[in-house]
Amino acid sequence: MDFHDENFEAESEEIGSDELLADDRLRLPEDASILVRVHAVRAWLLRRQKETGLEVGEAALALQQLYQDEAGQVSRLRQRELQKLVQREQQQLEGAQQRLKAFEEAQELLEESLTHTTTGERALVEYYLTLDDLLNPLHEEEEEHPLPWRQALAEVQHRVEHVGTSREE
């Protein structure tokens, strides 16, 4: 076995563990280290970004197809039907883009929390509280984020709750 084979095997193991840690049904043991908990949040965020990126692409492709259909020769009835479909696909595209933006922002916030905190446990607590502040603004004049963005951040916060602490805490 040469160096490249060993690297491939190591990468495969890492990818496999990331997939396990990113699983929505993940159950960590009570004594799981904080590093494993942080890695589980990070792996889940990366998975959600990839999935949401695919949603954006699929919605954009569907919208493009509808625009092409709309440009062709169609009856007035079919034209109205297509316009409704275009509007629905545009909303789906916008929602997916907003969710993707939220997951990307959440990833940045996690990295900032890890950089600025001395312990992993403290970082996850601060990260959770930061997400909470974003979801529950104190001032009404603060920018109101769209619902898909808020829902995505709430998912992230739930993930931190789910894997970030042991059950006895």
Chimera marker file (.cmm) of the C-alpha trace (Angstrom):
<marker_set name="trace">
<marker id="1" x="0.000" y="0.000" z="0.000" r="1" g="1" b="0" radius="0.5"/>
<marker id="2" x="1.483" y="3.345" z="-0.964" r="1" g="1" b="0" radius="0.5"/>
<marker id="3" x="1.041" y="6.830" z="0.467" r="1" g="1" b="0" radius="0.5"/>
<marker id="4" x="-1.872" y="7.699" z="-1.852" r="1" g="1" b="0" radius="0.5"/>
<marker id="5" x="-3.832" y="4.584" z="-0.848" r="1" g="1" b="0" radius="0.5"/>
<marker id="6" x="-3.379" y="5.444" z="2.825" r="1" g="1" b="0" radius="0.5"/>
<marker id="7" x="-4.589" y="9.013" z="2.213" r="1" g="1" b="0" radius="0.5"/>
<marker id="8" x="-7.640" y="7.724" z="0.367" r="1" g="1" b="0" radius="0.5"/>
<marker id="9" x="-8.509" y="5.357" z="3.203" r="1" g="1" b="0" radius="0.5"/>
<marker id="10" x="-8.079" y="8.125" z="5.782" r="1" g="1" b="0" radius="0.5"/>
<marker id="11" x="-10.297" y="10.449" z="3.721" r="1" g="1" b="0" radius="0.5"/>
<marker id="12" x="-12.928" y="7.709" z="3.356" r="1" g="1" b="0" radius="0.5"/>
<marker id="13" x="-12.987" y="7.142" z="7.108" r="1" g="1" b="0" radius="0.5"/>
<marker id="14" x="-13.264" y="10.875" z="7.749" r="1" g="1" b="0" radius="0.5"/>
<marker id="15" x="-16.079" y="11.263" z="5.223" r="1" g="1" b="0" radius="0.5"/>
<marker id="16" x="-17.877" y="8.295" z="6.753" r="1" g="1" b="0" radius="0.5"/>
<marker id="17" x="-17.592" y="9.717" z="10.250" r="1" g="1" b="0" radius="0.5"/>
<marker id="18" x="-18.779" y="13.111" z="9.012" r="1" g="1" b="0" radius="0.5"/>
<marker id="19" x="-21.826" y="11.454" z="7.473" r="1" g="1" b="0" radius="0.5"/>
<marker id="20" x="-22.581" y="9.695" z="10.753" r="1" g="1" b="0" radius="0.5"/>
<marker id="21" x="-22.098" y="12.865" z="12.777" r="1" g="1" b="0" radius="0.5"/>
<marker id="22" x="-24.245" y="14.860" z="10.340" r="1" g="1" b="0" radius="0.5"/>
<marker id="23" x="-27.183" y="12.445" z="10.591" r="1" g="1" b="0" radius="0.5"/>
<marker id="24" x="-30.345" y="14.067" z="11.961" r="1" g="1" b="0" radius="0.5"/>
<marker id="25" x="-30.994" y="11.026" z="14.155" r="1" g="1" b="0" radius="0.5"/>
<marker id="26" x="-27.534" y="11.104" z="15.750" r="1" g="1" b="0" radius="0.5"/>
<marker id="27" x="-27.506" y="10.076" z="19.408" r="1" g="1" b="0" radius="0.5"/>
<marker id="28" x="-24.252" y="10.826" z="21.153" r="1" g="1" b="0" radius="0.5"/>
<marker id="29" x="-23.320" y="8.985" z="24.328" r="1" g="1" b="0" radius="0.5"/>
<marker id="30" x="-23.557" y="10.958" z="27.562" r="1" g="1" b="0" radius="0.5"/>
<marker id="31" x="-19.776" y="11.016" z="27.882" r="1" g="1" b="0" radius="0.5"/>
<marker id="32" x="-19.075" y="12.177" z="24.309" r="1" g="1" b="0" radius="0.5"/>
<marker id="33" x="-16.322" y="14.760" z="24.276" r="1" g="1" b="0" radius="0.5"/>
<marker id="34" x="-17.051" y="18.355" z="23.450" r="1" g="1" b="0" radius="0.5"/>
<marker id="35" x="-14.849" y="18.007" z="20.373" r="1" g="1" b="0" radius="0.5"/>
<marker id="36" x="-17.165" y="15.302" z="19.023" r="1" g="1" b="0" radius="0.5"/>
<marker id="37" x="-20.185" y="17.480" z="19.810" r="1" g="1" b="0" radius="0.5"/>
<marker id="38" x="-18.671" y="20.484" z="18.014" r="1" g="1" b="0" radius="0.5"/>
<marker id="39" x="-17.727" y="18.276" z="15.065" r="1" g="1" b="0" radius="0.5"/>
<marker id="40" x="-21.298" y="16.948" z="14.925" r="1" g="1" b="0" radius="0.5"/>
<marker id="41" x="-22.663" y="20.509" z="14.684" r="1" g="1" b="0" radius="0.5"/>
<marker id="42" x="-20.080" y="21.449" z="12.049" r="1" g="1" b="0" radius="0.5"/>
<marker id="43" x="-20.679" y="18.298" z="9.954" r="1" g="1" b="0" radius="0.5"/>
<marker id="44" x="-24.457" y="18.792" z="10.121" r="1" g="1" b="0" radius="0.5"/>
<marker id="45" x="-24.124" y="22.429" z="9.025" r="1" g="1" b="0" radius="0.5"/>
<marker id="46" x="-21.962" y="21.452" z="6.059" r="1" g="1" b="0" radius="0.5"/>
<marker id="47" x="-24.454" y="18.748" z="5.059" r="1" g="1" b="0" radius="0.5"/>
<marker id="48" x="-27.347" y="21.202" z="5.257" r="1" g="1" b="0" radius="0.5"/>
<marker id="49" x="-25.424" y="23.724" z="3.149" r="1" g="1" b="0" radius="0.5"/>
<marker id="50" x="-24.808" y="21.103" z="0.448" r="1" g="1" b="0" radius="0.5"/>
<marker id="51" x="-28.427" y="19.935" z="0.477" r="1" g="1" b="0" radius="0.5"/>
<marker id="52" x="-29.754" y="23.479" z="0.341" r="1" g="1" b="0" radius="0.5"/>
<marker id="53" x="-27.304" y="24.365" z="-2.430" r="1" g="1" b="0" radius="0.5"/>
<marker id="54" x="-28.777" y="21.489" z="-4.425" r="1" g="1" b="0" radius="0.5"/>
<marker id="55" x="-32.281" y="22.812" z="-3.711" r="1" g="1" b="0" radius="0.5"/>
<marker id="56" x="-31.232" y="26.214" z="-5.071" r="1" g="1" b="0" radius="0.5"/>
<marker id="57" x="-29.866" y="24.605" z="-8.227" r="1" g="1" b="0" radius="0.5"/>
<marker id="58" x="-32.927" y="22.420" z="-8.766" r="1" g="1" b="0" radius="0.5"/>
<marker id="59" x="-35.296" y="25.358" z="-8.268" r="1" g="1" b="0" radius="0.5"/>
<marker id="60" x="-33.266" y="27.505" z="-10.667" r="1" g="1" b="0" radius="0.5"/>
<marker id="61" x="-33.297" y="24.711" z="-13.254" r="1" g="1" b="0" radius="0.5"/>
<marker id="62" x="-37.061" y="24.224" z="-12.901" r="1" g="1" b="0" radius="0.5"/>
<marker id="63" x="-37.578" y="27.961" z="-13.242" r="1" g="1" b="0" radius="0.5"/>
<marker id="64" x="-35.411" y="28.075" z="-16.355" r="1" g="1" b="0" radius="0.5"/>
<marker id="65" x="-37.428" y="25.244" z="-17.876" r="1" g="1" b="0" radius="0.5"/>
<marker id="66" x="-40.679" y="27.067" z="-17.130" r="1" g="1" b="0" radius="0.5"/>
<marker id="67" x="-39.341" y="30.248" z="-18.754" r="1" g="1" b="0" radius="0.5"/>
<marker id="68" x="-38.485" y="28.236" z="-21.849" r="1" g="1" b="0" radius="0.5"/>
<marker id="69" x="-41.955" y="26.689" z="-21.880" r="1" g="1" b="0" radius="0.5"/>
<marker id="70" x="-43.508" y="30.128" z="-21.382" r="1" g="1" b="0" radius="0.5"/>
<marker id="71" x="-41.578" y="31.507" z="-24.361" r="1" g="1" b="0" radius="0.5"/>
<marker id="72" x="-42.950" y="28.784" z="-26.660" r="1" g="1" b="0" radius="0.5"/>
<marker id="73" x="-46.307" y="28.751" z="-28.393" r="1" g="1" b="0" radius="0.5"/>
<marker id="74" x="-48.948" y="28.019" z="-25.727" r="1" g="1" b="0" radius="0.5"/>
<marker id="75" x="-52.619" y="28.784" z="-25.281" r="1" g="1" b="0" radius="0.5"/>
<marker id="76" x="-53.820" y="31.598" z="-23.011" r="1" g="1" b="0" radius="0.5"/>
<marker id="77" x="-55.023" y="29.068" z="-20.438" r="1" g="1" b="0" radius="0.5"/>
<marker id="78" x="-51.663" y="27.309" z="-20.443" r="1" g="1" b="0" radius="0.5"/>
<marker id="79" x="-49.941" y="30.722" z="-20.253" r="1" g="1" b="0" radius="0.5"/>
<marker id="80" x="-51.758" y="31.597" z="-16.990" r="1" g="1" b="0" radius="0.5"/>
<marker id="81" x="-50.970" y="28.151" z="-15.611" r="1" g="1" b="0" radius="0.5"/>
<marker id="82" x="-47.304" y="28.602" z="-16.477" r="1" g="1" b="0" radius="0.5"/>
<marker id="83" x="-47.219" y="32.034" z="-14.855" r="1" g="1" b="0" radius="0.5"/>
<marker id="84" x="-48.513" y="30.546" z="-11.607" r="1" g="1" b="0" radius="0.5"/>
<marker id="85" x="-45.888" y="27.813" z="-11.792" r="1" g="1" b="0" radius="0.5"/>
<marker id="86" x="-43.172" y="30.392" z="-12.486" r="1" g="1" b="0" radius="0.5"/>
<marker id="87" x="-44.276" y="32.419" z="-9.473" r="1" g="1" b="0" radius="0.5"/>
<marker id="88" x="-44.270" y="29.325" z="-7.244" r="1" g="1" b="0" radius="0.5"/>
<marker id="89" x="-40.823" y="28.258" z="-8.475" r="1" g="1" b="0" radius="0.5"/>
<marker id="90" x="-39.492" y="31.784" z="-7.912" r="1" g="1" b="0" radius="0.5"/>
<marker id="91" x="-40.723" y="31.628" z="-4.316" r="1" g="1" b="0" radius="0.5"/>
<marker id="92" x="-39.118" y="28.223" z="-3.842" r="1" g="1" b="0" radius="0.5"/>
<marker id="93" x="-35.846" y="29.509" z="-5.270" r="1" g="1" b="0" radius="0.5"/>
<marker id="94" x="-35.899" y="32.556" z="-3.007" r="1" g="1" b="0" radius="0.5"/>
<marker id="95" x="-36.705" y="30.421" z="0.038" r="1" g="1" b="0" radius="0.5"/>
<marker id="96" x="-33.879" y="27.994" z="-0.722" r="1" g="1" b="0" radius="0.5"/>
<marker id="97" x="-31.466" y="30.899" z="-1.231" r="1" g="1" b="0" radius="0.5"/>
<marker id="98" x="-32.510" y="32.405" z="2.111" r="1" g="1" b="0" radius="0.5"/>
<marker id="99" x="-32.037" y="29.065" z="3.888" r="1" g="1" b="0" radius="0.5"/>
<marker id="100" x="-28.630" y="28.607" z="2.270" r="1" g="1" b="0" radius="0.5"/>
<marker id="101" x="-27.618" y="32.093" z="3.395" r="1" g="1" b="0" radius="0.5"/>
<marker id="102" x="-28.738" y="31.286" z="6.954" r="1" g="1" b="0" radius="0.5"/>
<marker id="103" x="-26.753" y="28.022" z="7.036" r="1" g="1" b="0" radius="0.5"/>
<marker id="104" x="-23.672" y="29.817" z="5.713" r="1" g="1" b="0" radius="0.5"/>
<marker id="105" x="-24.046" y="32.576" z="8.308" r="1" g="1" b="0" radius="0.5"/>
<marker id="106" x="-24.531" y="29.967" z="11.025" r="1" g="1" b="0" radius="0.5"/>
<marker id="107" x="-21.301" y="28.244" z="9.913" r="1" g="1" b="0" radius="0.5"/>
<marker id="108" x="-19.421" y="31.554" z="10.137" r="1" g="1" b="0" radius="0.5"/>
<marker id="109" x="-20.870" y="32.226" z="13.587" r="1" g="1" b="0" radius="0.5"/>
<marker id="110" x="-19.827" y="28.768" z="14.785" r="1" g="1" b="0" radius="0.5"/>
<marker id="111" x="-16.267" y="29.320" z="13.595" r="1" g="1" b="0" radius="0.5"/>
<marker id="112" x="-16.212" y="32.743" z="15.291" r="1" g="1" b="0" radius="0.5"/>
<marker id="113" x="-17.484" y="31.227" z="18.535" r="1" g="1" b="0" radius="0.5"/>
<marker id="114" x="-14.801" y="28.547" z="18.412" r="1" g="1" b="0" radius="0.5"/>
<marker id="115" x="-12.090" y="31.098" z="17.660" r="1" g="1" b="0" radius="0.5"/>
<marker id="116" x="-13.040" y="33.515" z="20.434" r="1" g="1" b="0" radius="0.5"/>
<marker id="117" x="-13.689" y="31.028" z="23.230" r="1" g="1" b="0" radius="0.5"/>
<marker id="118" x="-11.188" y="29.012" z="25.212" r="1" g="1" b="0" radius="0.5"/>
<marker id="119" x="-13.314" y="25.901" z="25.759" r="1" g="1" b="0" radius="0.5"/>
<marker id="120" x="-15.575" y="24.026" z="23.368" r="1" g="1" b="0" radius="0.5"/>
<marker id="121" x="-18.417" y="23.796" z="25.874" r="1" g="1" b="0" radius="0.5"/>
<marker id="122" x="-18.404" y="27.546" z="26.350" r="1" g="1" b="0" radius="0.5"/>
<marker id="123" x="-18.230" y="28.052" z="22.575" r="1" g="1" b="0" radius="0.5"/>
<marker id="124" x="-21.363" y="25.987" z="21.983" r="1" g="1" b="0" radius="0.5"/>
<marker id="125" x="-23.232" y="27.826" z="24.733" r="1" g="1" b="0" radius="0.5"/>
<marker id="126" x="-22.240" y="31.201" z="23.310" r="1" g="1" b="0" radius="0.5"/>
<marker id="127" x="-23.073" y="29.997" z="19.802" r="1" g="1" b="0" radius="0.5"/>
<marker id="128" x="-26.526" y="28.904" z="20.956" r="1" g="1" b="0" radius="0.5"/>
<marker id="129" x="-27.111" y="32.266" z="22.644" r="1" g="1" b="0" radius="0.5"/>
<marker id="130" x="-25.973" y="34.135" z="19.518" r="1" g="1" b="0" radius="0.5"/>
<marker id="131" x="-28.468" y="32.167" z="17.438" r="1" g="1" b="0" radius="0.5"/>
<marker id="132" x="-31.125" y="32.924" z="20.043" r="1" g="1" b="0" radius="0.5"/>
<marker id="133" x="-30.364" y="36.662" z="19.797" r="1" g="1" b="0" radius="0.5"/>
<marker id="134" x="-30.697" y="36.521" z="16.010" r="1" g="1" b="0" radius="0.5"/>
<marker id="135" x="-34.003" y="34.706" z="16.237" r="1" g="1" b="0" radius="0.5"/>
<marker id="136" x="-35.404" y="36.954" z="18.971" r="1" g="1" b="0" radius="0.5"/>
<marker id="137" x="-34.268" y="40.520" z="18.266" r="1" g="1" b="0" radius="0.5"/>
<marker id="138" x="-34.584" y="42.905" z="21.203" r="1" g="1" b="0" radius="0.5"/>
<marker id="139" x="-35.353" y="45.924" z="19.069" r="1" g="1" b="0" radius="0.5"/>
<marker id="140" x="-38.285" y="46.075" z="16.684" r="1" g="1" b="0" radius="0.5"/>
<marker id="141" x="-36.377" y="48.389" z="14.361" r="1" g="1" b="0" radius="0.5"/>
<marker id="142" x="-33.834" y="45.649" z="13.657" r="1" g="1" b="0" radius="0.5"/>
<marker id="143" x="-34.074" y="44.128" z="10.199" r="1" g="1" b="0" radius="0.5"/>
<marker id="144" x="-36.680" y="41.417" z="10.082" r="1" g="1" b="0" radius="0.5"/>
<marker id="145" x="-35.303" y="38.363" z="8.344" r="1" g="1" b="0" radius="0.5"/>
<marker id="146" x="-37.487" y="36.324" z="5.997" r="1" g="1" b="0" radius="0.5"/>
<marker id="147" x="-39.244" y="33.254" z="7.359" r="1" g="1" b="0" radius="0.5"/>
<marker id="148" x="-37.085" y="30.646" z="5.532" r="1" g="1" b="0" radius="0.5"/>
<marker id="149" x="-33.939" y="32.254" z="6.986" r="1" g="1" b="0" radius="0.5"/>
<marker id="150" x="-35.428" y="32.201" z="10.488" r="1" g="1" b="0" radius="0.5"/>
<marker id="151" x="-36.578" y="28.589" z="10.100" r="1" g="1" b="0" radius="0.5"/>
<marker id="152" x="-33.095" y="27.508" z="9.018" r="1" g="1" b="0" radius="0.5"/>
<marker id="153" x="-31.490" y="29.226" z="12.024" r="1" g="1" b="0" radius="0.5"/>
<marker id="154" x="-34.054" y="27.594" z="14.294" r="1" g="1" b="0" radius="0.5"/>
<marker id="155" x="-33.007" y="24.230" z="12.808" r="1" g="1" b="0" radius="0.5"/>
<marker id="156" x="-29.382" y="25.041" z="13.620" r="1" g="1" b="0" radius="0.5"/>
<marker id="157" x="-30.295" y="26.021" z="17.158" r="1" g="1" b="0" radius="0.5"/>
<marker id="158" x="-32.213" y="22.777" z="17.558" r="1" g="1" b="0" radius="0.5"/>
<marker id="159" x="-29.173" y="20.844" z="16.312" r="1" g="1" b="0" radius="0.5"/>
<marker id="160" x="-26.972" y="22.549" z="18.901" r="1" g="1" b="0" radius="0.5"/>
<marker id="161" x="-29.504" y="21.611" z="21.604" r="1" g="1" b="0" radius="0.5"/>
<marker id="162" x="-29.648" y="18.059" z="20.306" r="1" g="1" b="0" radius="0.5"/>
<marker id="163" x="-25.924" y="17.259" z="20.177" r="1" g="1" b="0" radius="0.5"/>
<marker id="164" x="-24.317" y="20.095" z="22.094" r="1" g="1" b="0" radius="0.5"/>
<marker id="165" x="-25.033" y="18.903" z="25.629" r="1" g="1" b="0" radius="0.5"/>
<marker id="166" x="-25.375" y="15.653" z="27.470" r="1" g="1" b="0" radius="0.5"/>
<marker id="167" x="-28.889" y="14.664" z="28.562" r="1" g="1" b="0" radius="0.5"/>
<marker id="168" x="-28.150" y="15.191" z="32.236" r="1" g="1" b="0" radius="0.5"/>
<marker id="169" x="-27.190" y="18.859" z="31.806" r="1" g="1" b="0" radius="0.5"/>
<link id1="1" id2="2" r="1" g="1" b="0" radius="0.2"/>
<link id1="2" id2="3" r="1" g="1" b="0" radius="0.2"/>
<link id1="3" id2="4" r="1" g="1" b="0" radius="0.2"/>
<link id1="4" id2="5" r="1" g="1" b="0" radius="0.2"/>
<link id1="5" id2="6" r="1" g="1" b="0" radius="0.2"/>
<link id1="6" id2="7" r="1" g="1" b="0" radius="0.2"/>
<link id1="7" id2="8" r="1" g="1" b="0" radius="0.2"/>
<link id1="8" id2="9" r="1" g="1" b="0" radius="0.2"/>
<link id1="9" id2="10" r="1" g="1" b="0" radius="0.2"/>
<link id1="10" id2="11" r="1" g="1" b="0" radius="0.2"/>
<link id1="11" id2="12" r="1" g="1" b="0" radius="0.2"/>
<link id1="12" id2="13" r="1" g="1" b="0" radius="0.2"/>
<link id1="13" id2="14" r="1" g="1" b="0" radius="0.2"/>
<link id1="14" id2="15" r="1" g="1" b="0" radius="0.2"/>
<link id1="15" id2="16" r="1" g="1" b="0" radius="0.2"/>
<link id1="16" id2="17" r="1" g="1" b="0" radius="0.2"/>
<link id1="17" id2="18" r="1" g="1" b="0" radius="0.2"/>
<link id1="18" id2="19" r="1" g="1" b="0" radius="0.2"/>
<link id1="19" id2="20" r="1" g="1" b="0" radius="0.2"/>
<link id1="20" id2="21" r="1" g="1" b="0" radius="0.2"/>
<link id1="21" id2="22" r="1" g="1" b="0" radius="0.2"/>
<link id1="22" id2="23" r="1" g="1" b="0" radius="0.2"/>
<link id1="23" id2="24" r="1" g="1" b="0" radius="0.2"/>
<link id1="24" id2="25" r="1" g="1" b="0" radius="0.2"/>
<link id1="25" id2="26" r="1" g="1" b="0" radius="0.2"/>
<link id1="26" id2="27" r="1" g="1" b="0" radius="0.2"/>
<link id1="27" id2="28" r="1" g="1" b="0" radius="0.2"/>
<link id1="28" id2="29" r="1" g="1" b="0" radius="0.2"/>
<link id1="29" id2="30" r="1" g="1" b="0" radius="0.2"/>
<link id1="30" id2="31" r="1" g="1" b="0" radius="0.2"/>
<link id1="31" id2="32" r="1" g="1" b="0" radius="0.2"/>
<link id1="32" id2="33" r="1" g="1" b="0" radius="0.2"/>
<link id1="33" id2="34" r="1" g="1" b="0" radius="0.2"/>
<link id1="34" id2="35" r="1" g="1" b="0" radius="0.2"/>
<link id1="35" id2="36" r="1" g="1" b="0" radius="0.2"/>
<link id1="36" id2="37" r="1" g="1" b="0" radius="0.2"/>
<link id1="37" id2="38" r="1" g="1" b="0" radius="0.2"/>
<link id1="38" id2="39" r="1" g="1" b="0" radius="0.2"/>
<link id1="39" id2="40" r="1" g="1" b="0" radius="0.2"/>
<link id1="40" id2="41" r="1" g="1" b="0" radius="0.2"/>
<link id1="41" id2="42" r="1" g="1" b="0" radius="0.2"/>
<link id1="42" id2="43" r="1" g="1" b="0" radius="0.2"/>
<link id1="43" id2="44" r="1" g="1" b="0" radius="0.2"/>
<link id1="44" id2="45" r="1" g="1" b="0" radius="0.2"/>
<link id1="45" id2="46" r="1" g="1" b="0" radius="0.2"/>
<link id1="46" id2="47" r="1" g="1" b="0" radius="0.2"/>
<link id1="47" id2="48" r="1" g="1" b="0" radius="0.2"/>
<link id1="48" id2="49" r="1" g="1" b="0" radius="0.2"/>
<link id1="49" id2="50" r="1" g="1" b="0" radius="0.2"/>
<link id1="50" id2="51" r="1" g="1" b="0" radius="0.2"/>
<link id1="51" id2="52" r="1" g="1" b="0" radius="0.2"/>
<link id1="52" id2="53" r="1" g="1" b="0" radius="0.2"/>
<link id1="53" id2="54" r="1" g="1" b="0" radius="0.2"/>
<link id1="54" id2="55" r="1" g="1" b="0" radius="0.2"/>
<link id1="55" id2="56" r="1" g="1" b="0" radius="0.2"/>
<link id1="56" id2="57" r="1" g="1" b="0" radius="0.2"/>
<link id1="57" id2="58" r="1" g="1" b="0" radius="0.2"/>
<link id1="58" id2="59" r="1" g="1" b="0" radius="0.2"/>
<link id1="59" id2="60" r="1" g="1" b="0" radius="0.2"/>
<link id1="60" id2="61" r="1" g="1" b="0" radius="0.2"/>
<link id1="61" id2="62" r="1" g="1" b="0" radius="0.2"/>
<link id1="62" id2="63" r="1" g="1" b="0" radius="0.2"/>
<link id1="63" id2="64" r="1" g="1" b="0" radius="0.2"/>
<link id1="64" id2="65" r="1" g="1" b="0" radius="0.2"/>
<link id1="65" id2="66" r="1" g="1" b="0" radius="0.2"/>
<link id1="66" id2="67" r="1" g="1" b="0" radius="0.2"/>
<link id1="67" id2="68" r="1" g="1" b="0" radius="0.2"/>
<link id1="68" id2="69" r="1" g="1" b="0" radius="0.2"/>
<link id1="69" id2="70" r="1" g="1" b="0" radius="0.2"/>
<link id1="70" id2="71" r="1" g="1" b="0" radius="0.2"/>
<link id1="71" id2="72" r="1" g="1" b="0" radius="0.2"/>
<link id1="72" id2="73" r="1" g="1" b="0" radius="0.2"/>
<link id1="73" id2="74" r="1" g="1" b="0" radius="0.2"/>
<link id1="74" id2="75" r="1" g="1" b="0" radius="0.2"/>
<link id1="75" id2="76" r="1" g="1" b="0" radius="0.2"/>
<link id1="76" id2="77" r="1" g="1" b="0" radius="0.2"/>
<link id1="77" id2="78" r="1" g="1" b="0" radius="0.2"/>
<link id1="78" id2="79" r="1" g="1" b="0" radius="0.2"/>
<link id1="79" id2="80" r="1" g="1" b="0" radius="0.2"/>
<link id1="80" id2="81" r="1" g="1" b="0" radius="0.2"/>
<link id1="81" id2="82" r="1" g="1" b="0" radius="0.2"/>
<link id1="82" id2="83" r="1" g="1" b="0" radius="0.2"/>
<link id1="83" id2="84" r="1" g="1" b="0" radius="0.2"/>
<link id1="84" id2="85" r="1" g="1" b="0" radius="0.2"/>
<link id1="85" id2="86" r="1" g="1" b="0" radius="0.2"/>
<link id1="86" id2="87" r="1" g="1" b="0" radius="0.2"/>
<link id1="87" id2="88" r="1" g="1" b="0" radius="0.2"/>
<link id1="88" id2="89" r="1" g="1" b="0" radius="0.2"/>
<link id1="89" id2="90" r="1" g="1" b="0" radius="0.2"/>
<link id1="90" id2="91" r="1" g="1" b="0" radius="0.2"/>
<link id1="91" id2="92" r="1" g="1" b="0" radius="0.2"/>
<link id1="92" id2="93" r="1" g="1" b="0" radius="0.2"/>
<link id1="93" id2="94" r="1" g="1" b="0" radius="0.2"/>
<link id1="94" id2="95" r="1" g="1" b="0" radius="0.2"/>
<link id1="95" id2="96" r="1" g="1" b="0" radius="0.2"/>
<link id1="96" id2="97" r="1" g="1" b="0" radius="0.2"/>
<link id1="97" id2="98" r="1" g="1" b="0" radius="0.2"/>
<link id1="98" id2="99" r="1" g="1" b="0" radius="0.2"/>
<link id1="99" id2="100" r="1" g="1" b="0" radius="0.2"/>
<link id1="100" id2="101" r="1" g="1" b="0" radius="0.2"/>
<link id1="101" id2="102" r="1" g="1" b="0" radius="0.2"/>
<link id1="102" id2="103" r="1" g="1" b="0" radius="0.2"/>
<link id1="103" id2="104" r="1" g="1" b="0" radius="0.2"/>
<link id1="104" id2="105" r="1" g="1" b="0" radius="0.2"/>
<link id1="105" id2="106" r="1" g="1" b="0" radius="0.2"/>
<link id1="106" id2="107" r="1" g="1" b="0" radius="0.2"/>
<link id1="107" id2="108" r="1" g="1" b="0" radius="0.2"/>
<link id1="108" id2="109" r="1" g="1" b="0" radius="0.2"/>
<link id1="109" id2="110" r="1" g="1" b="0" radius="0.2"/>
<link id1="110" id2="111" r="1" g="1" b="0" radius="0.2"/>
<link id1="111" id2="112" r="1" g="1" b="0" radius="0.2"/>
<link id1="112" id2="113" r="1" g="1" b="0" radius="0.2"/>
<link id1="113" id2="114" r="1" g="1" b="0" radius="0.2"/>
<link id1="114" id2="115" r="1" g="1" b="0" radius="0.2"/>
<link id1="115" id2="116" r="1" g="1" b="0" radius="0.2"/>
<link id1="116" id2="117" r="1" g="1" b="0" radius="0.2"/>
<link id1="117" id2="118" r="1" g="1" b="0" radius="0.2"/>
<link id1="118" id2="119" r="1" g="1" b="0" radius="0.2"/>
<link id1="119" id2="120" r="1" g="1" b="0" radius="0.2"/>
<link id1="120" id2="121" r="1" g="1" b="0" radius="0.2"/>
<link id1="121" id2="122" r="1" g="1" b="0" radius="0.2"/>
<link id1="122" id2="123" r="1" g="1" b="0" radius="0.2"/>
<link id1="123" id2="124" r="1" g="1" b="0" radius="0.2"/>
<link id1="124" id2="125" r="1" g="1" b="0" radius="0.2"/>
<link id1="125" id2="126" r="1" g="1" b="0" radius="0.2"/>
<link id1="126" id2="127" r="1" g="1" b="0" radius="0.2"/>
<link id1="127" id2="128" r="1" g="1" b="0" radius="0.2"/>
<link id1="128" id2="129" r="1" g="1" b="0" radius="0.2"/>
<link id1="129" id2="130" r="1" g="1" b="0" radius="0.2"/>
<link id1="130" id2="131" r="1" g="1" b="0" radius="0.2"/>
<link id1="131" id2="132" r="1" g="1" b="0" radius="0.2"/>
<link id1="132" id2="133" r="1" g="1" b="0" radius="0.2"/>
<link id1="133" id2="134" r="1" g="1" b="0" radius="0.2"/>
<link id1="134" id2="135" r="1" g="1" b="0" radius="0.2"/>
<link id1="135" id2="136" r="1" g="1" b="0" radius="0.2"/>
<link id1="136" id2="137" r="1" g="1" b="0" radius="0.2"/>
<link id1="137" id2="138" r="1" g="1" b="0" radius="0.2"/>
<link id1="138" id2="139" r="1" g="1" b="0" radius="0.2"/>
<link id1="139" id2="140" r="1" g="1" b="0" radius="0.2"/>
<link id1="140" id2="141" r="1" g="1" b="0" radius="0.2"/>
<link id1="141" id2="142" r="1" g="1" b="0" radius="0.2"/>
<link id1="142" id2="143" r="1" g="1" b="0" radius="0.2"/>
<link id1="143" id2="144" r="1" g="1" b="0" radius="0.2"/>
<link id1="144" id2="145" r="1" g="1" b="0" radius="0.2"/>
<link id1="145" id2="146" r="1" g="1" b="0" radius="0.2"/>
<link id1="146" id2="147" r="1" g="1" b="0" radius="0.2"/>
<link id1="147" id2="148" r="1" g="1" b="0" radius="0.2"/>
<link id1="148" id2="149" r="1" g="1" b="0" radius="0.2"/>
<link id1="149" id2="150" r="1" g="1" b="0" radius="0.2"/>
<link id1="150" id2="151" r="1" g="1" b="0" radius="0.2"/>
<link id1="151" id2="152" r="1" g="1" b="0" radius="0.2"/>
<link id1="152" id2="153" r="1" g="1" b="0" radius="0.2"/>
<link id1="153" id2="154" r="1" g="1" b="0" radius="0.2"/>
<link id1="154" id2="155" r="1" g="1" b="0" radius="0.2"/>
<link id1="155" id2="156" r="1" g="1" b="0" radius="0.2"/>
<link id1="156" id2="157" r="1" g="1" b="0" radius="0.2"/>
<link id1="157" id2="158" r="1" g="1" b="0" radius="0.2"/>
<link id1="158" id2="159" r="1" g="1" b="0" radius="0.2"/>
<link id1="159" id2="160" r="1" g="1" b="0" radius="0.2"/>
<link id1="160" id2="161" r="1" g="1" b="0" radius="0.2"/>
<link id1="161" id2="162" r="1" g="1" b="0" radius="0.2"/>
<link id1="162" id2="163" r="1" g="1" b="0" radius="0.2"/>
<link id1="163" id2="164" r="1" g="1" b="0" radius="0.2"/>
<link id1="164" id2="165" r="1" g="1" b="0" radius="0.2"/>
<link id1="165" id2="166" r="1" g="1" b="0" radius="0.2"/>
<link id1="166" id2="167" r="1" g="1" b="0" radius="0.2"/>
<link id1="167" id2="168" r="1" g="1" b="0" radius="0.2"/>
<link id1="168" id2="169" r="1" g="1" b="0" radius="0.2"/>
</marker_set>
